[in-house]
Amino acid sequence: MKNEQALEMAPQEAMPTNPTAESLIARGIEKGLTVETMKELLAMRRELNAEQAKKDFDEAMATFQGECPTIKKKKAGGKTKSGSVAYMYAPLETIVEQVKEFLQKNGFSYRIETEMPEGKVKVTCTVKHKAGHSEQSTMEVPLGTRTEIMSAPQVVAATVTFAKRYAFTNAFGIMTGDDDTDALKTKAEAVAETAATDEQKIEISELAQQLNMTASEITKRCQEKYGLSFTKITSVQAAGIIESLKQKVAKLGN
C-alpha cells in the first residue's frame, strides 16, 4: 500500500528536479501519504543525492589530475660531508602552492588531522568536494630513530611532516619527480661521509621484515643505489633507505 501511495504522485504532477526535503514533505502531506512512506521518499532522495555527489567528485578529481602539473623538487634535503646536496624534495607548502589554483577551480577543499599512536604518527587527509562527497587518505608511519644530528622532537616533527606530505599527495593523486631519496653521489663521496648508526641499521632491518624483504635484497638495494654493501652505507644514505621503506610500509596499510 505504501508503494502504491508513492507511485500515485507520478502521473498527477511531475516531480521537480532535486526536490528539497521540505518540498517532499509538503507534497506528501498534500497527497495524504503516511509518515512511513514520506520517510522512504526522503531516504531515496538522500541516496540519489549521494550517488550524484560521488559522480561529481570523481569527475572533478579526473579533471584536476589532468590539469595538475608534476611537482618540481627544488629544496635541498641536506648535504654530504663533502658539501654536495644529498637529495632534493618538495615540501608540503610548495606542493600546495603549485596545486591550490587547480583545487579551487575544481571545487575541492581539504583538512589534515594528526594522531600520535604509540611509537607512530598517523595523518589523515580528508578531501571534500563542493557537491558534498568526501574521501580520506591515511598515512601511518613509525617514528624515525633519533640520530646524532636530530633530537627526539626533531624526529617527531620530521615524521609528521613526511606523513602529511604523502597523505596529501596520495589523496589527490599528485605526482612528483624522482624519489626524494635519490642521491647522485660518487662512491668516494659516500665513503667520506659519516657511517650509518647501529640504530639506523636496526630500523632498516625492522622495516625490511615488515615488507618480507630478505637481508640479501637489502644488500642488493644498497649495491645498486650506492655501490656499497649494507654494512658500509653512510648515515645520509641510511636515512634515505629508511624513508623509502617507510613509504612502502605505509602503502601496505592503505
PARO-313013 format. One record per atom (N, C-alpha, C, O): z, x, y; residue in three letters. Coordinates in steps of 0.2 Angstrom, whole numbers, padded with zeros to 4 digits, always signed. Example, Ala and Ser with C-alpha at 12.3 -4.5 7.8 and 13.67 -1.06 7.14 Angstrom:
! residues 2
+0039+0066-0028ala
+0039+0062-0022ala
+0039+0066-0016ala
+0042+0071-0017ala
+0035+0064-0011ser
+0036+0068-0005ser
+0039+0064+0000ser
+0040+0067+0006ser
***
This chain:
! residues 254
+0000+0004-0006met
+0000+0000+0000met
+0000+0004+0006met
-0003+0003+0011met
+0004+0010+0006lys
+0004+0014+0012lys
-0003+0017+0013lys
-0005+0017+0019lys
-0006+0019+0008asn
-0013+0022+0009asn
-0018+0017+0012asn
-0022+0019+0016asn
-0017+0011+0010glu
-0021+0005+0012glu
-0020+0004+0020glu
-0025+0003+0023glu
-0014+0005+0022gln
-0012+0004+0029gln
-0016+0009+0033gln
-0018+0008+0038gln
-0015+0016+0030ala
-0018+0021+0034ala
-0026+0021+0035ala
-0028+0022+0040ala
-0029+0018+0029leu
-0036+0018+0029leu
-0039+0012+0034leu
-0044+0013+0036leu
-0035+0007+0035glu
-0037+0001+0039glu
-0038+0003+0046glu
-0042+0000+0049glu
-0035+0009+0048met
-0036+0011+0055met
-0043+0014+0056met
-0046+0013+0062met
-0046+0016+0051ala
-0053+0020+0052ala
-0058+0015+0055ala
-0062+0017+0060ala
-0060+0010+0051pro
-0066+0006+0053pro
-0065+0002+0060pro
-0070+0001+0063pro
-0059+0001+0062gln
-0057-0003+0068gln
-0058+0001+0074gln
-0061-0001+0079gln
-0056+0008+0074glu
-0057+0012+0080glu
-0057+0019+0078glu
-0053+0021+0074glu
-0061+0023+0081ala
-0062+0030+0080ala
-0056+0034+0082ala
-0053+0033+0087ala
-0054+0038+0077met
-0048+0042+0079met
-0050+0048+0084met
-0055+0051+0083met
-0046+0049+0089pro
-0048+0054+0094pro
-0047+0061+0091pro
-0043+0062+0086pro
-0051+0066+0093thr
-0051+0072+0091thr
-0044+0076+0092thr
-0042+0075+0098thr
-0041+0079+0087asn
-0035+0082+0088asn
-0030+0078+0091asn
-0027+0080+0097asn
-0028+0072+0089pro
-0023+0067+0092pro
-0016+0070+0093pro
-0014+0074+0088pro
-0013+0069+0098thr
-0006+0071+0099thr
-0001+0067+0094thr
-0003+0062+0092thr
+0005+0070+0093ala
+0010+0066+0089ala
+0011+0059+0092ala
+0012+0054+0089ala
+0012+0059+0099glu
+0014+0053+0102glu
+0008+0048+0102glu
+0010+0042+0101glu
+0002+0050+0102ser
-0003+0045+0101ser
-0004+0042+0094ser
-0005+0036+0093ser
-0002+0046+0089leu
-0002+0044+0082leu
+0003+0039+0081leu
+0002+0034+0078leu
+0009+0040+0084ile
+0015+0036+0083ile
+0013+0029+0087ile
+0015+0024+0084ile
+0011+0030+0093ala
+0009+0024+0097ala
+0004+0019+0093ala
+0005+0013+0093ala
-0001+0023+0090arg
-0006+0019+0086arg
-0003+0016+0080arg
-0005+0010+0078arg
+0001+0020+0077gly
+0005+0017+0071gly
+0009+0011+0072gly
+0009+0006+0068gly
+0012+0011+0078ile
+0016+0005+0080ile
+0012-0001+0081ile
+0013-0006+0079ile
+0007+0001+0085glu
+0002-0004+0087glu
-0001-0008+0081glu
-0003-0014+0081glu
-0003-0004+0075lys
-0006-0006+0069lys
-0001-0009+0064lys
-0003-0012+0059lys
+0006-0008+0066gly
+0011-0011+0061gly
+0012-0007+0055gly
+0014-0009+0050gly
+0011+0000+0055leu
+0012+0004+0050leu
+0019+0006+0049leu
+0023+0005+0053leu
+0021+0007+0042thr
+0028+0009+0041thr
+0029+0016+0043thr
+0025+0020+0045thr
+0036+0017+0043val
+0038+0024+0046val
+0036+0029+0041val
+0033+0034+0043val
+0036+0028+0034glu
+0034+0032+0029glu
+0026+0034+0030glu
+0024+0040+0029glu
+0022+0029+0031thr
+0015+0030+0032thr
+0014+0034+0039thr
+0010+0039+0038thr
+0017+0033+0044met
+0017+0037+0050met
+0019+0044+0049met
+0016+0049+0052met
+0024+0045+0045lys
+0026+0052+0043lys
+0020+0056+0039lys
+0019+0062+0040lys
+0017+0052+0035glu
+0012+0055+0031glu
+0006+0057+0036glu
+0003+0062+0035glu
+0004+0053+0041leu
-0001+0054+0045leu
+0001+0061+0049leu
-0003+0065+0051leu
+0007+0061+0052leu
+0009+0067+0056leu
+0009+0073+0051leu
+0007+0078+0054leu
+0011+0073+0045ala
+0011+0079+0041ala
+0004+0081+0040ala
+0002+0087+0040ala
-0001+0076+0039met
-0008+0078+0038met
-0011+0081+0044met
-0015+0086+0044met
-0009+0079+0050arg
-0011+0082+0056arg
-0008+0089+0057arg
-0012+0093+0059arg
-0002+0090+0055arg
+0001+0097+0055arg
-0003+0102+0051arg
-0005+0107+0053arg
-0005+0099+0045glu
-0009+0103+0040glu
-0016+0105+0043glu
-0018+0111+0042glu
-0019+0100+0046leu
-0026+0101+0048leu
-0025+0106+0054leu
-0030+0110+0055leu
-0020+0105+0059asn
-0020+0110+0064asn
-0018+0117+0062asn
-0021+0122+0065asn
-0014+0118+0057ala
-0013+0124+0054ala
-0019+0128+0051ala
-0020+0134+0052ala
-0023+0124+0048glu
-0029+0126+0045glu
-0034+0129+0050glu
-0037+0134+0050glu
-0034+0125+0056gln
-0039+0127+0061gln
-0036+0133+0065gln
-0040+0137+0067gln
-0030+0133+0066ala
-0027+0139+0069ala
-0028+0145+0065ala
-0029+0150+0068ala
-0027+0145+0058lys
-0029+0151+0054lys
-0036+0153+0055lys
-0038+0159+0055lys
-0041+0148+0055lys
-0048+0149+0056lys
-0049+0153+0062lys
-0053+0158+0063lys
-0046+0150+0068asp
-0047+0153+0074asp
-0044+0160+0074asp
-0047+0165+0078asp
-0038+0161+0071phe
-0035+0168+0071phe
-0040+0173+0067phe
-0041+0178+0070phe
-0043+0171+0062asp
-0047+0175+0058asp
-0054+0177+0062asp
-0056+0183+0062asp
-0056+0172+0065glu
-0062+0173+0069glu
-0061+0178+0075glu
-0065+0182+0076glu
-0055+0177+0078ala
-0054+0181+0084ala
-0052+0188+0082ala
-0054+0193+0085ala
-0049+0189+0076met
-0047+0196+0073met
-0054+0199+0071met
-0055+0205+0073met
-0059+0196+0068ala
-0065+0199+0067ala
-0069+0201+0073ala
-0072+0207+0073ala
-0068+0197+0078thr
-0072+0199+0084thr
-0068+0205+0088thr
-0071+0210+0090thr
-0061+0205+0087phe
-0058+0211+0090phe
-0059+0217+0087phe
-0060+0222+0090phe
-0059+0217+0080gln
-0061+0223+0076gln
-0068+0226+0077gln
-0069+0232+0077gln
-0072+0221+0079gly
-0079+0223+0080gly
-0080+0226+0087gly
-0084+0231+0088gly
-0075+0224+0092glu
-0076+0227+0098glu
-0071+0233+0099glu
-0072+0237+0103glu
-0066+0234+0095cys
-0061+0239+0096cys
-0064+0246+0095cys
-0067+0247+0090cys
-0063+0250+0099pro
-0065+0257+0098pro
-0061+0261+0093pro
-0055+0259+0092pro
-0064+0266+0090thr
-0060+0271+0086thr
-0055+0275+0091thr
-0057+0278+0096thr
-0049+0275+0089ile
-0044+0278+0094ile
-0044+0286+0094ile
-0045+0289+0088ile
-0045+0289+0100lys
-0045+0296+0100lys
-0038+0299+0100lys
-0034+0297+0104lys
-0037+0304+0096lys
-0031+0308+0096lys
-0031+0314+0101lys
-0035+0319+0100lys
-0027+0313+0106lys
-0028+0318+0111lys
-0021+0322+0113lys
-0021+0327+0117lys
-0016+0320+0109lys
-0009+0323+0111lys
-0008+0328+0105lys
-0008+0327+0099lys
-0006+0334+0107ala
-0004+0339+0103ala
+0003+0337+0099ala
+0008+0335+0102ala
+0003+0338+0092gly
+0009+0337+0089gly
+0013+0343+0088gly
+0018+0342+0083gly
+0013+0348+0091gly
+0017+0354+0090gly
+0012+0360+0090gly
+0006+0359+0090gly
+0015+0366+0090lys
+0012+0372+0090lys
+0014+0376+0084lys
+0020+0376+0082lys
+0010+0380+0081thr
+0012+0385+0076thr
+0015+0391+0080thr
+0016+0392+0086thr
+0018+0395+0075lys
+0022+0401+0078lys
+0017+0406+0082lys
+0019+0409+0087lys
+0011+0406+0080ser
+0006+0410+0084ser
+0003+0407+0090ser
+0000+0410+0094ser
+0006+0400+0092gly
+0004+0397+0098gly
-0002+0392+0098gly
-0003+0389+0103gly
-0005+0391+0092ser
-0011+0387+0091ser
-0008+0379+0090ser
-0002+0379+0088ser
-0012+0374+0091val
-0010+0367+0090val
-0010+0366+0083val
-0014+0367+0079val
-0004+0363+0081ala
-0003+0361+0074ala
-0007+0356+0072ala
-0011+0356+0067ala
-0007+0350+0076tyr
-0011+0344+0074tyr
-0011+0340+0080tyr
-0008+0341+0085tyr
-0016+0335+0080met
-0017+0330+0086met
-0015+0323+0083met
-0017+0322+0078met
-0013+0319+0088tyr
-0011+0312+0086tyr
-0012+0308+0092tyr
-0012+0310+0098tyr
-0012+0301+0091ala
-0012+0296+0096ala
-0005+0293+0096ala
-0004+0289+0092ala
-0001+0293+0102pro
+0005+0290+0102pro
+0004+0282+0103pro
-0002+0280+0105pro
+0009+0278+0101leu
+0008+0271+0102leu
+0006+0268+0108leu
+0001+0264+0109leu
+0009+0271+0114glu
+0007+0269+0120glu
-0001+0270+0122glu
-0004+0267+0126glu
-0003+0276+0119thr
-0010+0277+0120thr
-0015+0272+0117thr
-0020+0270+0119thr
-0013+0271+0111ile
-0016+0266+0107ile
-0017+0259+0110ile
-0022+0256+0111ile
-0011+0257+0112val
-0010+0250+0116val
-0015+0250+0122val
-0018+0246+0124val
-0014+0256+0126glu
-0018+0256+0132glu
-0026+0256+0131glu
-0029+0253+0134glu
-0028+0258+0125gln
-0035+0258+0123gln
-0037+0251+0120gln
-0043+0250+0121gln
-0033+0247+0118val
-0035+0241+0115val
-0032+0235+0118val
-0035+0229+0116val
-0028+0235+0123lys
-0025+0229+0126lys
-0030+0225+0129lys
-0029+0219+0129lys
-0035+0227+0132glu
-0041+0223+0135glu
-0044+0219+0130glu
-0045+0213+0131glu
-0045+0221+0124phe
-0048+0218+0118phe
-0043+0213+0115phe
-0045+0207+0113phe
-0037+0214+0115leu
-0032+0210+0113leu
-0031+0204+0117leu
-0031+0198+0115leu
-0031+0205+0124gln
-0030+0199+0128gln
-0037+0195+0128gln
-0036+0189+0128gln
-0042+0198+0128lys
-0049+0195+0128lys
-0049+0190+0122lys
-0052+0184+0123lys
-0046+0192+0116asn
-0047+0188+0110asn
-0041+0184+0109asn
-0040+0181+0103asn
-0036+0183+0114gly
-0031+0179+0113gly
-0025+0181+0109gly
-0021+0177+0106gly
-0024+0187+0108phe
-0018+0190+0104phe
-0012+0192+0108phe
-0013+0195+0114phe
-0007+0191+0106ser
+0000+0194+0108ser
+0003+0197+0102ser
+0002+0195+0096ser
+0009+0201+0103tyr
+0012+0204+0098tyr
+0019+0205+0100tyr
+0021+0206+0106tyr
+0024+0206+0095arg
+0030+0209+0096arg
+0032+0213+0090arg
+0030+0212+0085arg
+0036+0218+0092ile
+0038+0223+0087ile
+0046+0223+0086ile
+0049+0224+0091ile
+0048+0222+0080glu
+0055+0222+0078glu
+0057+0228+0074glu
+0053+0229+0069glu
+0063+0231+0075thr
+0065+0237+0071thr
+0072+0235+0067thr
+0076+0233+0071thr
+0072+0237+0061glu
+0078+0236+0057glu
+0080+0243+0054glu
+0075+0247+0053glu
+0086+0244+0053met
+0088+0251+0050met
+0092+0250+0044met
+0098+0251+0044met
+0089+0248+0038pro
+0092+0248+0032pro
+0095+0255+0030pro
+0093+0260+0033pro
+0099+0255+0025glu
+0102+0261+0023glu
+0097+0267+0021glu
+0093+0266+0017glu
+0097+0272+0026gly
+0093+0278+0024gly
+0085+0276+0026gly
+0081+0280+0024gly
+0084+0271+0029lys
+0077+0269+0030lys
+0076+0266+0037lys
+0081+0265+0041lys
+0069+0266+0039val
+0068+0262+0045val
+0062+0257+0043val
+0057+0258+0040val
+0064+0251+0045lys
+0059+0245+0044lys
+0057+0242+0050lys
+0061+0240+0054lys
+0050+0242+0052val
+0047+0240+0058val
+0042+0234+0056val
+0038+0235+0052val
+0043+0229+0059thr
+0038+0223+0058thr
+0035+0221+0065thr
+0038+0220+0070thr
+0028+0221+0064cys
+0024+0219+0070cys
+0021+0212+0069cys
+0018+0211+0064cys
+0023+0207+0073thr
+0021+0201+0072thr
+0015+0199+0077thr
+0016+0200+0083thr
+0009+0198+0074val
+0003+0196+0078val
+0003+0189+0079val
+0002+0185+0074val
+0002+0186+0085lys
+0001+0179+0086lys
-0005+0178+0090lys
-0007+0181+0095lys
-0009+0173+0088his
-0015+0171+0092his
-0013+0165+0096his
-0009+0161+0095his
-0017+0164+0101lys
-0016+0158+0106lys
-0017+0151+0103lys
-0014+0146+0105lys
-0020+0151+0097ala
-0021+0145+0093ala
-0015+0143+0090ala
-0014+0137+0087ala
-0010+0147+0089gly
-0004+0146+0086gly
-0002+0149+0079gly
+0004+0150+0077gly
-0007+0152+0076his
-0006+0156+0070his
-0004+0163+0071his
-0006+0166+0076his
+0001+0165+0066ser
+0004+0172+0067ser
+0004+0175+0060ser
+0005+0172+0055ser
+0003+0182+0060glu
+0004+0186+0054glu
+0008+0192+0055glu
+0009+0194+0061glu
+0011+0195+0050gln
+0015+0201+0051gln
+0013+0207+0047gln
+0010+0206+0042gln
+0014+0212+0050ser
+0013+0219+0046ser
+0020+0223+0046ser
+0022+0224+0052ser
+0022+0225+0040thr
+0029+0228+0040thr
+0028+0235+0037thr
+0024+0236+0033thr
+0031+0240+0041met
+0031+0247+0039met
+0038+0249+0037met
+0042+0249+0042met
+0039+0251+0031glu
+0046+0253+0029glu
+0046+0260+0027glu
+0042+0262+0022glu
+0049+0265+0030val
+0049+0272+0028val
+0056+0275+0027val
+0060+0273+0031val
+0057+0280+0023pro
+0063+0283+0023pro
+0064+0288+0029pro
+0059+0290+0031pro
+0070+0289+0031leu
+0072+0293+0036leu
+0070+0300+0034leu
+0071+0302+0029leu
+0067+0304+0039gly
+0065+0311+0038gly
+0071+0315+0037gly
+0077+0313+0039gly
+0070+0321+0034thr
+0076+0326+0033thr
+0077+0330+0040thr
+0072+0332+0043thr
+0083+0331+0042arg
+0085+0335+0048arg
+0082+0342+0046arg
+0084+0345+0041arg
+0079+0345+0052thr
+0077+0352+0051thr
+0080+0356+0056thr
+0084+0353+0060thr
+0079+0362+0056glu
+0082+0367+0061glu
+0080+0366+0068glu
+0083+0368+0073glu
+0074+0362+0069ile
+0071+0361+0076ile
+0072+0354+0078ile
+0070+0352+0083ile
+0075+0349+0073met
+0076+0342+0075met
+0083+0340+0073met
+0085+0341+0068met
+0087+0337+0078ser
+0093+0334+0077ser
+0093+0328+0073ser
+0087+0325+0073ser
+0098+0325+0071ala
+0098+0319+0067ala
+0096+0313+0071ala
+0092+0309+0069ala
+0098+0312+0078pro
+0095+0307+0082pro
+0087+0308+0083pro
+0084+0303+0083pro
+0085+0314+0084gln
+0078+0315+0085gln
+0074+0313+0078gln
+0068+0311+0079gln
+0077+0314+0073val
+0074+0312+0066val
+0073+0305+0066val
+0068+0302+0064val
+0078+0301+0068val
+0078+0294+0068val
+0073+0291+0073val
+0069+0287+0071val
+0073+0294+0079ala
+0068+0292+0084ala
+0061+0294+0082ala
+0056+0289+0083ala
+0060+0299+0079ala
+0053+0301+0076ala
+0051+0296+0071ala
+0045+0294+0071ala
+0055+0294+0066thr
+0053+0290+0061thr
+0052+0283+0064thr
+0047+0280+0061thr
+0056+0281+0068val
+0055+0274+0071val
+0048+0274+0075val
+0044+0269+0074val
+0047+0279+0079thr
+0040+0279+0082thr
+0034+0279+0077thr
+0029+0276+0078thr
+0035+0283+0072phe
+0030+0284+0067phe
+0029+0277+0064phe
+0023+0274+0063phe
+0034+0273+0062ala
+0034+0267+0059ala
+0031+0262+0064ala
+0027+0257+0061ala
+0033+0262+0070lys
+0030+0257+0075lys
+0022+0258+0075lys
+0018+0253+0076lys
+0020+0264+0076arg
+0013+0266+0077arg
+0009+0263+0071arg
+0004+0260+0072arg
+0011+0264+0065tyr
+0007+0262+0059tyr
+0008+0254+0058tyr
+0003+0251+0055tyr
+0014+0251+0059ala
+0014+0244+0059ala
+0009+0241+0063ala
+0006+0236+0062ala
+0009+0243+0070phe
+0004+0240+0075phe
-0003+0241+0073phe
-0007+0236+0073phe
-0005+0247+0071thr
-0012+0248+0069thr
-0014+0245+0063thr
-0020+0242+0062thr
-0009+0244+0058asn
-0011+0240+0052asn
-0012+0233+0053asn
-0016+0230+0050asn
-0007+0230+0058ala
-0008+0223+0059ala
-0014+0221+0062ala
-0017+0216+0061ala
-0017+0226+0066phe
-0024+0224+0069phe
-0030+0227+0066phe
-0035+0226+0068phe
-0029+0231+0061gly
-0034+0235+0058gly
-0037+0240+0062gly
-0043+0241+0062gly
-0033+0243+0066ile
-0036+0248+0071ile
-0037+0255+0068ile
-0033+0257+0064ile
-0043+0258+0069met
-0045+0264+0066met
-0043+0270+0070met
-0045+0269+0076met
-0041+0275+0068thr
-0040+0281+0072thr
-0045+0287+0069thr
-0048+0286+0064thr
-0045+0293+0072gly
-0049+0298+0070gly
-0047+0301+0063gly
-0045+0298+0059gly
-0047+0308+0063asp
-0044+0311+0057asp
-0037+0310+0056asp
-0034+0308+0061asp
-0035+0311+0050asp
-0027+0311+0049asp
-0023+0315+0054asp
-0025+0320+0055asp
-0018+0312+0056asp
-0013+0315+0060asp
-0011+0322+0058asp
-0010+0326+0062asp
-0011+0323+0052thr
-0008+0329+0049thr
-0013+0334+0047thr
-0011+0340+0045thr
-0019+0333+0049asp
-0024+0338+0048asp
-0024+0344+0053asp
-0024+0343+0059asp
-0022+0350+0050ala
-0021+0355+0055ala
-0026+0361+0053ala
-0026+0363+0047ala
-0030+0363+0057leu
-0035+0368+0056leu
-0032+0375+0058leu
-0033+0377+0063leu
-0029+0378+0053lys
-0026+0384+0054lys
-0029+0389+0049lys
-0030+0387+0043lys
-0029+0395+0050thr
-0031+0400+0045thr
-0025+0402+0041thr
-0019+0401+0043thr
-0026+0405+0035lys
-0021+0407+0031lys
-0016+0412+0034lys
-0010+0412+0033lys
-0019+0417+0038ala
-0015+0422+0042ala
-0010+0419+0046ala
-0004+0421+0047ala
-0012+0414+0050glu
-0008+0410+0055glu
-0002+0407+0051glu
+0004+0407+0053glu
-0004+0404+0045ala
+0001+0400+0041ala
+0006+0404+0039ala
+0012+0403+0039ala
+0004+0410+0036val
+0009+0415+0034val
+0014+0417+0039val
+0020+0418+0038val
+0012+0418+0045ala
+0016+0420+0051ala
+0021+0415+0053ala
+0026+0416+0057ala
+0020+0408+0051glu
+0025+0403+0053glu
+0031+0403+0049glu
+0032+0406+0044glu
+0036+0399+0051thr
+0042+0398+0048thr
+0041+0395+0041thr
+0037+0390+0041thr
+0044+0397+0036ala
+0043+0394+0029ala
+0047+0387+0029ala
+0051+0386+0033ala
+0044+0383+0025ala
+0047+0376+0024ala
+0054+0377+0021ala
+0056+0381+0017ala
+0058+0372+0024thr
+0065+0372+0022thr
+0066+0369+0015thr
+0061+0366+0012thr
+0072+0371+0011asp
+0073+0368+0005asp
+0073+0360+0005asp
+0071+0357+0001asp
+0076+0358+0011glu
+0076+0351+0012glu
+0070+0347+0012glu
+0069+0342+0009glu
+0065+0351+0016gln
+0058+0348+0016gln
+0055+0348+0009gln
+0051+0343+0007gln
+0056+0353+0005lys
+0053+0353-0002lys
+0056+0348-0006lys
+0052+0345-0010lys
+0062+0347-0005ile
+0065+0342-0009ile
+0063+0335-0007ile
+0061+0331-0012ile
+0062+0334-0001glu
+0059+0327+0001glu
+0052+0326-0001glu
+0050+0321-0003glu
+0048+0331-0001ile
+0041+0331-0004ile
+0041+0329-0011ile
+0038+0325-0013ile
+0046+0332-0015ser
+0046+0331-0022ser
+0049+0323-0023ser
+0046+0320-0028ser
+0053+0321-0019glu
+0056+0314-0020glu
+0050+0309-0018glu
+0049+0304-0022glu
+0047+0310-0013leu
+0041+0306-0011leu
+0036+0306-0016leu
+0033+0301-0018leu
+0034+0312-0019ala
+0029+0313-0024ala
+0031+0309-0030ala
+0027+0305-0034ala
+0038+0309-0032gln
+0040+0305-0038gln
+0039+0297-0037gln
+0037+0294-0041gln
+0040+0295-0030gln
+0039+0288-0029gln
+0031+0286-0030gln
+0030+0280-0031gln
+0027+0291-0029leu
+0020+0290-0029leu
+0017+0292-0036leu
+0011+0291-0037leu
+0022+0293-0041asn
+0020+0296-0048asn
+0015+0302-0047asn
+0011+0302-0052asn
+0016+0306-0043met
+0012+0312-0042met
+0016+0318-0046met
+0022+0318-0045met
+0012+0322-0049thr
+0015+0327-0053thr
+0015+0333-0049thr
+0012+0334-0043thr
+0019+0338-0051ala
+0020+0345-0047ala
+0013+0348-0046ala
+0012+0351-0041ala
+0009+0348-0051ser
+0003+0351-0051ser
-0002+0348-0046ser
-0006+0351-0042ser
-0001+0341-0045glu
-0005+0338-0040glu
-0003+0340-0033glu
-0007+0340-0028glu
+0004+0341-0032ile
+0006+0343-0025ile
+0004+0350-0024ile
+0002+0351-0018ile
+0004+0354-0029thr
+0002+0361-0028thr
-0006+0361-0026thr
-0008+0365-0022thr
-0010+0357-0030lys
-0017+0357-0028lys
-0018+0354-0021lys
-0022+0357-0018lys
-0014+0350-0019arg
-0015+0347-0012arg
-0014+0353-0007arg
-0017+0353-0002arg
-0008+0357-0008cys
-0007+0362-0004cys
-0012+0367-0004cys
-0014+0370+0001cys
-0015+0369-0010gln
-0020+0374-0010gln
-0026+0372-0007gln
-0030+0376-0003gln
-0028+0365-0007glu
-0034+0363-0004glu
-0034+0362+0003glu
-0038+0364+0007glu
-0028+0360+0006lys
-0027+0359+0013lys
-0025+0365+0017lys
-0028+0366+0022lys
-0021+0370+0014tyr
-0019+0376+0017tyr
-0020+0382+0014tyr
-0019+0387+0017tyr
-0023+0382+0008gly
-0024+0388+0005gly
-0018+0392+0002gly
-0018+0398+0002gly
-0013+0388+0002leu
-0006+0391+0000leu
-0003+0387-0006leu
-0005+0381-0007leu
+0001+0390-0010ser
+0005+0387-0015ser
+0010+0383-0012ser
+0012+0384-0006ser
+0013+0378-0016phe
+0018+0374-0013phe
+0025+0378-0011phe
+0028+0376-0006phe
+0026+0383-0014thr
+0032+0387-0013thr
+0031+0391-0006thr
+0036+0394-0004thr
+0025+0392-0004lys
+0024+0396+0002lys
+0021+0392+0008lys
+0019+0396+0013lys
+0021+0386+0008ile
+0019+0382+0014ile
+0024+0383+0019ile
+0030+0384+0018ile
+0022+0382+0026thr
+0026+0383+0031thr
+0030+0376+0033thr
+0029+0371+0030thr
+0035+0377+0038ser
+0039+0371+0040ser
+0034+0365+0043ser
+0035+0359+0042ser
+0029+0368+0047val
+0025+0363+0050val
+0020+0360+0045val
+0019+0354+0045val
+0018+0364+0040gln
+0014+0361+0035gln
+0017+0356+0031gln
+0015+0351+0029gln
+0024+0358+0029ala
+0028+0353+0025ala
+0029+0347+0029ala
+0029+0341+0026ala
+0030+0347+0035ala
+0031+0341+0039ala
+0025+0336+0039ala
+0025+0330+0039ala
+0019+0340+0039gly
+0013+0336+0039gly
+0012+0332+0032gly
+0010+0327+0032gly
+0014+0336+0027ile
+0013+0333+0020ile
+0018+0327+0019ile
+0017+0322+0016ile
+0024+0328+0022ile
+0029+0323+0022ile
+0027+0317+0025ile
+0028+0311+0022ile
+0024+0317+0031glu
+0022+0311+0035glu
+0016+0308+0031glu
+0016+0302+0031glu
+0011+0312+0028ser
+0006+0309+0024ser
+0008+0305+0018ser
+0006+0300+0017ser
+0013+0308+0014leu
+0016+0305+0009leu
+0020+0298+0010leu
+0020+0294+0007leu
+0023+0299+0016lys
+0027+0293+0018lys
+0022+0287+0020lys
+0024+0281+0018lys
+0016+0289+0022gln
+0011+0283+0024gln
+0009+0280+0017gln
+0009+0274+0017gln
+0008+0284+0012lys
+0006+0282+0005lys
+0012+0277+0002lys
+0010+0272-0001lys
+0018+0280+0003val
+0024+0276+0000val
+0024+0269+0004val
+0025+0264+0001val
+0023+0269+0010ala
+0024+0263+0014ala
+0019+0258+0012ala
+0020+0252+0012ala
+0013+0260+0011lys
+0007+0256+0009lys
+0009+0253+0002lys
+0006+0247+0001lys
+0012+0256-0002leu
+0014+0253-0009leu
+0019+0247-0008leu
+0019+0242-0012leu
+0023+0247-0002gly
+0027+0242-0001gly
+0024+0236+0002gly
+0027+0230+0003gly
+0018+0236+0005asn
+0015+0231+0009asn
+0011+0226+0004asn
+0008+0221+0006asn
***
